[in-house]
Amino acid sequence: MSTKPQTVVEKLETGIPGFDSISNGGLPKGRTTLVAGTAGSAKTVFAIQFLAKGITDADEGGVFVTFEETPEDIRRNMLSFGWDIQSWENDGKWAFVDVSPHPDDMAAVIGEFDLGALLARIENAVGKVNAKRVSMDSLGAIFGKFQDQAIVRNELLRIAMALKKMEVTAVMTAERIVEYGEIGRHGIEEFVADNVIVFRNVLEHEKRRRTMEILKFRGTDHQKGEFPFSIMPRQGIMAQPLSAARLDQKSSKVRITSGSLELDKMCGGGFFRDSIVLISGATGAGKTLMATEFVAGTPAEDRCLLFAYEESHDQLIRNAEGWGFDFIKMEDEGRLKIVCEYPEVVGLEEHLIRTKEAIEEFKPNRIAIDSLSALERGSTAKSFREFVLGLTSYIKRQEIVGLFTSVTPSLMGGPSITEAHISTITDSIILLRYVELFGEISRGIAVLKMRGSAHDKEIRQFSIDATGMHIGKPFRNITGILTGNPVYVTPGETDRVGEMFTEEQ
């Protein structure tokens, strides 16, 4: 008995940034995909961007079937994304099938809805522009004309079969009532469609966070789970899936200066060119000063990009001048760019996109972020970790050294000396600590870790004056600095502690 050879489901690249990675190649070609979501979840943007990318990236014609907004409204609204639909219509690349409600139709008595006539109009438009992609927005407007769910199911199957015969890849949008629950209003849409994508617009910590999830792709694989995305002006939907990150970055042995000769010595000769360095310390311990020295230490042939989320541009310039550094001159020479913004202005997903865009535009050799703690405010632990992972992965692939600052929750130290969700990602950690001794406050600095390099294991004293940071001698005969409980011991007691440590080993 002969059997037909099985074929792998071919996928059509959508061109939507990040989505093709989540879907492992795009939408199943020649099939219809249901995109369901609540109001404001970006269903319509996805449907239109799918067609727009087909035209701009693959020279494929598209047909947009609109049941709600008029073509005039859609043309006007989509100009904010840089999509000139009118010009595509003039070039024979885009066609509308307008089924949107009109005032004159409202007064008329509407009889049984004629789906056959609609499909004929779609087929005519597909042939007119030689379309390979079709979007329908949205199904609720059609199914609202039918009372029986059995009819809705049959008509949905009829639409999918008709589109398949036209040999197009199609997207149909559908409204949801809740973020988590039934996929469509009628409760049957997801069981009829071959492919289902769910868009969500969830309120978290007084902010909206959009995510997309591929619920099912029949006959082919895809990434599992929810993935955050943003809607960007002049670009549309942009997803930032961690699944796109790969641990295949190159490793450099080239060293660069931290901006401090004493710190370079503690780090075994400076930072590696493609490393991520975390400066962790309490408020006022000197983190911003270290970031300033790092920026000021940029060689004449290199560029530095500074992201500041707690101080304005003028404040940074003033503070740098107070320590003897001329940031204005560096900006005039094109060696420095400062980006200042309140963290609460946009979500972390959009911050990540903006950061990447700034890096691509300025092409720096080093970047500094002051501080990660500011970005963490108002975000969930999961979204913050996704942000840090996405950013560090991108920076390392560009072979850029990155310096991040982070505030520790306690003033003098404690059992958790660094934030676990950050420290495991970074290559080097430098701790700044206040040390209380005999009624006086001193400062201590230690290199906690430095991957791939020997480094100073001692906790050293440092001071800050008008010329910057000065690292001095190690603390002697003192224990418990990192835990926030420094204790002075006599030399004899120090020897005894060493003996006890040796015995335990």
C-alpha positions as CSV (number, residue, x, y, z in Angstrom):
1,M,0.0,0.0,0.0
2,S,1.5,3.4,-1.0
3,T,1.3,6.4,1.2
4,K,1.7,10.1,0.2
5,P,4.9,11.7,1.6
6,Q,4.2,14.0,4.5
7,T,5.1,17.7,4.0
8,V,6.3,20.1,6.6
9,V,4.1,23.2,7.2
10,E,5.8,26.1,5.4
11,K,5.8,29.4,7.2
12,L,5.5,32.9,5.8
13,E,7.8,35.5,7.5
14,T,5.6,38.4,8.7
15,G,8.4,40.9,9.0
16,I,7.0,42.1,12.3
17,P,10.1,42.6,14.6
18,G,10.3,39.8,17.2
19,F,7.2,37.9,16.1
20,D,9.0,35.7,13.6
21,S,11.3,34.6,16.3
22,I,8.4,33.8,18.7
23,S,6.6,31.9,15.9
24,N,9.8,30.1,14.7
25,G,9.6,31.5,11.2
26,G,6.2,33.4,10.8
27,L,2.6,32.4,10.2
28,P,1.7,29.0,8.6
29,K,1.6,29.7,4.9
30,G,-1.7,29.4,3.1
31,R,-3.7,29.2,6.3
32,T,-5.9,31.5,8.4
33,T,-4.7,32.7,11.8
34,L,-7.1,34.0,14.4
35,V,-5.8,37.0,16.5
36,A,-7.9,37.5,19.5
37,G,-7.6,40.3,22.1
38,T,-9.4,42.8,24.3
39,A,-9.8,46.4,23.4
40,G,-6.5,48.2,22.9
41,S,-4.4,45.1,22.7
42,A,-3.2,46.0,19.1
43,K,-5.1,43.4,17.1
44,T,-5.8,45.9,14.3
45,V,-2.2,47.1,14.2
46,F,-0.9,43.6,13.9
47,A,-3.4,42.9,11.0
48,I,-2.4,46.0,9.1
49,Q,1.4,45.6,9.9
50,F,1.2,42.1,8.5
51,L,0.0,43.5,5.1
52,A,2.4,46.5,5.3
53,K,5.5,44.4,5.8
54,G,4.4,42.1,3.0
55,I,4.4,45.1,0.6
56,T,7.6,46.8,1.9
57,D,9.7,43.7,2.6
58,A,8.4,41.0,0.2
59,D,6.6,43.0,-2.6
60,E,3.4,41.0,-1.9
61,G,0.0,42.6,-2.4
62,G,-2.5,42.7,0.4
63,V,-6.2,43.0,1.0
64,F,-7.7,44.5,4.1
65,V,-11.3,43.7,4.9
66,T,-12.7,46.2,7.4
67,F,-16.0,45.7,9.3
68,E,-15.7,48.5,11.8
69,E,-13.4,51.4,10.8
70,T,-13.8,53.1,7.5
71,P,-10.9,53.0,5.0
72,E,-10.5,56.8,5.4
73,D,-10.0,56.4,9.1
74,I,-7.5,53.6,8.7
75,R,-5.5,55.5,6.1
76,R,-5.3,58.5,8.4
77,N,-4.5,56.5,11.6
78,M,-1.8,54.4,10.1
79,L,0.2,57.4,8.8
80,S,1.6,57.7,12.4
81,F,3.4,54.4,11.7
82,G,4.8,55.6,8.4
83,W,2.5,53.4,6.4
84,D,1.1,55.4,3.4
85,I,-1.8,53.1,2.4
86,Q,-3.1,55.5,-0.2
87,S,0.2,55.3,-2.1
88,W,0.1,51.5,-2.0
89,E,-3.5,51.6,-3.3
90,N,-2.3,53.9,-6.2
91,D,0.5,51.4,-6.9
92,G,-1.9,48.5,-7.0
93,K,-0.4,46.8,-3.9
94,W,-3.3,47.3,-1.4
95,A,-7.0,46.9,-1.7
96,F,-9.8,47.6,0.7
97,V,-13.0,45.5,1.0
98,D,-15.2,48.0,2.9
99,V,-17.9,46.3,5.0
100,S,-17.9,49.0,7.7
101,P,-21.3,50.4,8.8
102,H,-22.6,53.5,7.1
103,P,-25.3,55.8,8.5
104,D,-27.6,55.1,5.5
105,D,-27.4,51.4,6.2
106,M,-28.4,51.8,9.8
107,A,-31.9,53.1,8.9
108,A,-32.5,50.3,6.5
109,V,-33.9,46.9,7.5
110,I,-31.1,44.4,7.1
111,G,-32.1,40.9,6.1
112,E,-30.0,37.7,6.3
113,F,-26.3,38.5,6.0
114,D,-24.9,37.4,2.6
115,L,-21.5,35.8,3.3
116,G,-21.2,34.5,-0.3
117,A,-21.3,38.1,-1.7
118,L,-18.6,39.1,0.8
119,L,-16.3,36.2,-0.2
120,A,-16.8,37.1,-3.8
121,R,-15.7,40.7,-3.1
122,I,-12.6,39.5,-1.3
123,E,-11.7,37.1,-4.1
124,N,-12.1,39.9,-6.6
125,A,-9.8,42.2,-4.5
126,V,-7.2,39.4,-4.2
127,G,-7.1,39.0,-7.9
128,K,-6.9,42.8,-8.5
129,V,-3.7,43.3,-6.5
130,N,-2.4,39.7,-6.8
131,A,-2.5,39.5,-3.0
132,K,-0.7,36.9,-1.0
133,R,-1.9,38.3,2.3
134,V,-5.4,39.1,3.6
135,S,-6.5,40.6,6.9
136,M,-10.0,40.7,8.2
137,D,-10.9,43.1,11.1
138,S,-13.0,41.9,13.0
139,L,-15.1,38.8,13.1
140,G,-17.4,40.1,15.8
141,A,-19.0,42.4,13.3
142,I,-19.9,39.4,11.1
143,F,-21.0,37.0,13.8
144,G,-23.1,39.6,15.5
145,K,-25.5,39.1,12.6
146,F,-26.1,35.5,13.5
147,Q,-27.9,34.2,16.6
148,D,-27.1,30.5,16.4
149,Q,-23.6,29.4,17.4
150,A,-23.8,26.5,15.1
151,I,-24.2,28.9,12.2
152,V,-21.3,31.0,13.5
153,R,-19.1,27.8,13.5
154,N,-20.1,26.9,10.0
155,E,-19.6,30.4,8.6
156,L,-16.1,30.6,10.2
157,L,-15.2,27.3,8.6
158,R,-16.6,28.6,5.3
159,I,-14.4,31.7,5.5
160,A,-11.3,29.7,6.2
161,M,-11.9,27.3,3.4
162,A,-12.6,30.1,0.9
163,L,-9.4,31.9,1.9
164,K,-7.4,28.7,1.5
165,K,-8.7,28.2,-2.0
166,M,-7.5,31.7,-2.8
167,E,-4.0,30.5,-1.8
168,V,-3.5,33.4,0.6
169,T,-2.2,33.6,4.1
170,A,-4.8,35.3,6.2
171,V,-5.3,37.0,9.6
172,M,-8.7,37.4,11.2
173,T,-9.1,39.4,14.4
174,A,-11.7,38.8,17.1
175,E,-12.7,40.6,20.3
176,R,-12.3,39.2,23.8
177,I,-14.1,40.2,26.9
178,V,-11.5,39.3,29.5
179,E,-7.7,39.0,29.4
180,Y,-7.7,35.4,30.7
181,G,-10.7,33.2,29.8
182,E,-12.6,32.3,26.7
183,I,-10.6,33.2,23.6
184,G,-13.5,34.8,21.6
185,R,-16.9,36.2,22.4
186,H,-18.7,33.2,21.0
187,G,-16.5,30.6,22.7
188,I,-15.9,28.6,19.6
189,E,-13.6,30.6,17.5
190,E,-10.4,29.0,18.8
191,F,-11.7,25.5,18.1
192,V,-12.4,26.2,14.5
193,A,-9.2,28.1,13.5
194,D,-6.0,26.2,12.8
195,N,-3.9,28.9,14.4
196,V,-4.7,31.1,17.4
197,I,-2.7,34.1,18.8
198,V,-3.9,35.9,21.9
199,F,-3.0,39.5,22.5
200,R,-3.3,40.9,26.1
201,N,-3.3,44.4,27.5
202,V,-2.9,43.8,31.2
203,L,-2.8,46.5,33.9
204,E,0.3,45.9,36.2
205,H,1.3,48.4,38.8
206,E,-0.8,51.2,37.3
207,K,0.7,50.6,33.8
208,R,-0.5,48.7,30.8
209,R,1.7,45.8,29.6
210,R,1.0,44.3,26.2
211,T,1.8,40.6,25.6
212,M,1.3,38.1,22.8
213,E,0.9,34.4,23.1
214,I,0.7,31.8,20.4
215,L,-2.0,29.5,21.7
216,K,-1.7,27.0,18.9
217,F,-0.2,26.4,15.4
218,R,-1.6,23.1,14.0
219,G,1.1,21.0,12.5
220,T,4.1,23.2,13.4
221,D,6.0,24.4,16.4
222,H,6.3,27.8,18.1
223,Q,7.7,29.4,21.3
224,K,5.5,28.8,24.3
225,G,4.3,31.4,26.8
226,E,3.6,35.2,26.8
227,F,6.0,37.6,25.3
228,P,5.9,41.4,25.9
229,F,5.8,43.8,23.0
230,S,5.4,47.6,22.4
231,I,3.8,49.7,19.8
232,M,6.4,52.2,18.6
233,P,5.8,55.4,16.5
234,R,6.9,55.0,12.9
235,Q,7.5,51.3,13.4
236,G,4.4,49.5,14.8
237,I,4.6,46.3,16.9
238,M,8.0,45.4,18.2
239,A,8.4,42.3,20.4
240,Q,11.5,41.6,22.5
241,P,11.6,37.8,23.0
242,L,14.3,36.4,25.2
243,S,14.2,33.3,23.0
244,A,16.0,35.3,20.4
245,A,19.0,35.8,22.6
246,R,21.8,33.3,22.1
247,L,24.8,32.4,24.3
248,D,27.2,32.6,21.4
249,Q,28.8,36.0,22.0
250,K,32.5,36.3,21.3
251,S,34.9,36.8,24.3
252,S,37.5,39.6,24.2
253,K,40.7,39.7,26.1
254,V,41.2,43.4,25.4
255,R,41.2,45.6,28.6
256,I,39.8,49.1,28.9
257,T,40.2,51.5,31.7
258,S,37.5,52.0,34.3
259,G,38.5,55.7,34.5
260,S,40.4,55.1,37.8
261,L,44.0,53.7,37.8
262,E,43.5,52.4,41.4
263,L,40.4,50.5,40.4
264,D,42.1,49.2,37.2
265,K,44.7,47.6,39.5
266,M,42.1,46.0,41.7
267,C,40.4,44.5,38.6
268,G,43.6,43.0,37.3
269,G,44.2,45.6,34.6
270,G,40.8,47.1,33.9
271,F,37.5,45.9,32.5
272,F,37.2,43.5,29.6
273,R,35.9,45.2,26.5
274,D,32.8,43.1,26.2
275,S,32.0,42.8,30.0
276,I,29.0,43.9,32.0
277,V,30.0,45.6,35.3
278,L,27.6,46.1,38.2
279,I,28.4,48.9,40.8
280,S,26.3,48.0,43.9
281,G,26.1,50.3,46.9
282,A,23.9,52.3,49.3
283,T,22.7,55.7,48.4
284,G,25.5,58.3,48.4
285,A,28.3,55.7,48.5
286,G,29.8,56.9,45.2
287,K,28.1,54.9,42.4
288,T,27.3,57.9,40.3
289,L,30.9,59.2,40.7
290,M,32.2,55.8,39.5
291,A,29.9,56.0,36.5
292,T,31.1,59.6,35.9
293,E,34.8,58.5,36.0
294,F,34.0,55.6,33.7
295,V,32.5,58.0,31.2
296,A,35.3,60.5,31.5
297,G,37.8,57.7,31.0
298,T,36.6,57.2,27.4
299,P,39.6,57.4,25.1
300,A,39.7,60.1,22.4
301,E,39.0,57.6,19.6
302,D,36.0,56.0,21.4
303,R,32.4,57.0,22.2
304,C,30.3,56.7,25.4
305,L,26.5,56.6,25.8
306,L,25.2,57.6,29.3
307,F,21.6,56.7,30.3
308,A,20.5,58.7,33.4
309,Y,17.2,58.0,35.1
310,E,17.6,60.0,38.3
311,E,19.4,63.2,37.3
312,S,18.9,65.7,34.5
313,H,21.4,66.6,31.8
314,D,22.4,69.9,33.5
315,Q,22.8,68.2,36.9
316,L,25.1,65.6,35.4
317,I,27.2,68.3,33.6
318,R,27.4,70.3,36.9
319,N,28.4,67.3,39.0
320,A,31.1,66.2,36.4
321,E,32.5,69.7,36.4
322,G,32.7,69.6,40.2
323,W,35.0,66.6,39.9
324,G,37.1,68.2,37.1
325,F,35.5,66.4,34.1
326,D,34.3,68.3,31.0
327,F,31.3,66.5,29.7
328,I,30.3,69.5,27.5
329,K,33.6,69.2,25.6
330,M,33.1,65.5,25.1
331,E,29.6,66.1,23.7
332,D,30.9,68.8,21.4
333,E,33.6,66.4,20.1
334,G,30.9,63.8,19.5
335,R,32.4,61.4,22.0
336,L,29.5,61.5,24.5
337,K,25.8,61.3,24.3
338,I,23.6,61.7,27.4
339,V,20.0,60.4,27.5
340,C,18.0,61.6,30.5
341,E,14.5,60.3,31.1
342,Y,12.1,59.5,33.9
343,P,11.7,55.6,34.2
344,E,8.0,56.0,34.6
345,V,7.5,57.6,31.2
346,V,7.2,54.3,29.3
347,G,7.3,50.6,30.2
348,L,10.4,48.5,30.4
349,E,9.8,46.9,27.0
350,E,9.8,50.4,25.3
351,H,12.9,51.4,27.4
352,L,14.7,48.4,25.9
353,I,13.7,49.3,22.4
354,R,14.7,52.9,22.9
355,T,18.1,51.9,24.4
356,K,18.8,49.6,21.5
357,E,17.9,52.3,19.0
358,A,20.2,54.8,20.8
359,I,23.0,52.3,20.7
360,E,22.5,51.6,17.0
361,E,22.4,55.3,16.2
362,F,25.3,56.5,18.3
363,K,27.5,53.3,18.0
364,P,29.3,53.7,21.4
365,N,32.2,51.6,22.6
366,R,31.0,51.8,26.2
367,I,27.7,52.6,27.9
368,A,26.7,53.5,31.5
369,I,23.3,53.2,33.1
370,D,22.6,55.1,36.3
371,S,20.7,53.4,37.7
372,L,19.0,50.1,37.2
373,S,17.2,50.6,40.5
374,A,15.3,53.5,39.1
375,L,14.1,51.3,36.2
376,E,13.1,48.6,38.6
377,R,10.6,50.9,40.3
378,G,7.0,50.1,39.5
379,S,7.9,46.9,37.4
380,T,7.5,43.3,38.2
381,A,10.5,41.1,39.0
382,K,9.8,39.1,35.8
383,S,9.6,42.1,33.5
384,F,12.7,43.7,35.1
385,R,14.8,40.5,34.7
386,E,13.6,40.3,31.0
387,F,14.8,43.8,30.5
388,V,18.2,43.2,32.0
389,L,18.7,39.9,30.1
390,G,17.6,41.5,26.8
391,L,19.9,44.5,27.3
392,T,23.0,42.6,28.5
393,S,22.7,40.1,25.7
394,Y,22.5,42.8,23.1
395,I,25.4,44.8,24.6
396,K,27.7,41.8,24.7
397,R,26.9,40.9,21.1
398,Q,28.0,44.4,20.1
399,E,31.3,43.9,22.1
400,I,30.4,47.0,24.2
401,V,31.4,47.3,27.8
402,G,28.5,48.2,30.0
403,L,28.5,49.7,33.5
404,F,25.3,49.6,35.6
405,T,24.7,51.1,39.0
406,S,22.3,49.6,41.5
407,V,21.2,50.7,45.0
408,T,21.3,48.2,47.8
409,P,18.3,48.3,50.2
410,S,20.3,48.6,53.4
411,L,22.7,51.4,54.3
412,M,25.5,49.4,55.9
413,G,25.2,46.0,54.1
414,G,23.3,42.9,55.0
415,P,22.7,39.2,54.2
416,S,21.9,40.0,50.6
417,I,24.7,42.1,49.3
418,T,23.5,42.2,45.7
419,E,20.3,41.8,43.9
420,A,20.2,38.1,42.8
421,H,18.3,38.7,39.6
422,I,21.1,41.1,38.4
423,S,24.3,39.7,39.9
424,T,24.0,36.4,38.1
425,I,23.9,38.1,34.7
426,T,26.9,40.5,35.2
427,D,30.5,39.6,34.6
428,S,31.9,41.8,37.3
429,I,30.5,43.1,40.6
430,I,32.1,46.0,42.6
431,L,30.7,46.6,46.0
432,L,30.7,50.0,47.8
433,R,30.0,50.0,51.5
434,Y,29.8,52.4,54.4
435,V,31.9,51.2,57.4
436,E,31.2,52.6,60.9
437,L,34.3,52.5,63.0
438,F,34.8,54.2,66.4
439,G,32.1,56.7,65.8
440,E,33.2,57.6,62.3
441,I,31.8,56.7,58.8
442,S,34.3,55.4,56.3
443,R,33.8,53.9,52.8
444,G,35.0,50.6,51.6
445,I,35.3,49.1,48.1
446,A,35.6,45.5,47.1
447,V,35.7,43.6,43.8
448,L,33.3,40.7,44.5
449,K,33.7,38.9,41.2
450,M,35.4,39.3,37.9
451,R,34.9,36.5,35.4
452,G,38.0,35.4,33.5
453,S,40.4,37.5,35.6
454,A,42.3,37.5,38.8
455,H,41.4,40.5,41.0
456,D,42.1,42.1,44.4
457,K,40.4,40.1,47.2
458,E,40.8,42.8,49.8
459,I,38.2,45.4,51.0
460,R,39.9,48.8,50.5
461,Q,39.2,52.2,52.0
462,F,38.3,55.0,49.6
463,S,37.6,58.7,49.9
464,I,35.8,61.2,47.8
465,D,36.9,64.8,47.3
466,A,36.8,67.6,44.7
467,T,39.0,65.5,42.3
468,G,37.0,62.3,42.5
469,M,37.5,58.9,44.1
470,H,40.7,57.9,45.8
471,I,41.2,54.2,46.7
472,G,43.6,53.6,49.6
473,K,44.8,50.8,51.8
474,P,42.9,47.7,52.8
475,F,41.0,47.5,56.0
476,R,43.1,45.6,58.6
477,N,42.0,43.8,61.7
478,I,38.3,44.3,60.9
479,T,35.7,41.7,60.1
480,G,32.0,41.8,59.2
481,I,32.1,44.8,56.8
482,L,30.0,43.2,54.1
483,T,27.3,42.1,56.5
484,G,27.1,45.6,58.0
485,N,28.5,44.5,61.4
486,P,32.2,45.5,61.4
487,V,34.1,44.3,64.4
488,Y,37.7,45.3,65.3
489,V,40.0,42.5,66.4
490,T,43.5,42.6,67.7
491,P,46.3,41.1,65.7
492,G,46.4,38.0,68.0
493,E,42.7,37.5,67.5
494,T,43.2,37.9,63.7
495,D,45.7,35.1,63.8
496,R,43.3,32.9,65.7
497,V,40.5,33.5,63.2
498,G,42.9,32.5,60.4
499,E,43.7,29.3,62.2
500,M,40.0,28.5,62.7
501,F,39.4,29.1,59.0
502,T,42.3,26.7,58.1
503,E,41.0,24.0,60.4
504,E,37.5,24.2,58.8
505,Q,39.0,23.9,55.4
